[in-house]
């Protein structure tokens, strides 16, 4: 799980300051945080699926 942006960038910056050298996101395991897909979270069903009648509830003994 990757923290929300800009946390990965800030973590890399803090670690880099401590080490005395630049640290990129890939070095701290957050390389996928560099590019954020604009479509993330935008795909969802507008209408929930209609529940079908269950054979267990048909009322037959």
C-alpha positions in Angstrom: 0.0 0.0 0.0 1.3 3.4 -1.0 0.4 6.5 1.0 -1.4 9.3 -0.8 0.5 11.9 -2.7 2.6 14.0 -1.6 3.6 11.7 1.4 5.9 9.5 -0.7 7.7 12.5 -2.0 8.1 13.9 1.5 9.3 10.6 2.9 12.0 10.3 0.2 13.0 13.9 0.9 13.3 13.3 4.6 15.3 10.0 4.1 17.5 11.7 1.6 18.3 14.5 4.0 19.2 12.0 6.7 21.5 10.1 4.3 23.0 13.2 2.8 22.1 12.3 -0.8 19.0 12.4 -3.0 16.7 9.4 -2.7 14.2 8.5 -5.4 10.8 6.9 -4.8 11.9 3.6 -6.2 14.6 3.3 -3.6 12.0 3.4 -0.8 9.6 1.1 -2.5 7.2 3.7 -3.7 8.2 4.0 -7.3 4.6 3.5 -8.4 3.6 6.7 -6.6 5.5 8.8 -9.3 2.7 8.5 -11.8 -0.9 8.8 -10.7 -3.5 7.4 -13.1 -6.2 10.1 -13.6 -8.9 7.4 -14.0 -8.3 5.8 -10.6 -11.5 5.7 -8.6 -13.7 7.0 -11.4 -15.0 3.7 -12.7 -18.1 2.6 -10.8 -21.5 1.2 -11.6 -24.3 3.8 -11.7 -27.0 1.3 -11.0 -26.5 -1.5 -8.5 -27.3 -5.0 -9.8 -30.8 -6.2 -9.3 -31.0 -9.1 -6.9 -32.4 -12.2 -8.5 -35.0 -14.4 -6.7 -33.3 -17.2 -4.8 -34.7 -20.7 -5.1 -34.4 -21.0 -1.3 -37.0 -18.3 -0.9 -39.6 -19.6 -3.3 -42.0 -20.6 -0.5 -42.0 -24.3 -1.5 -41.9 -26.6 1.5 
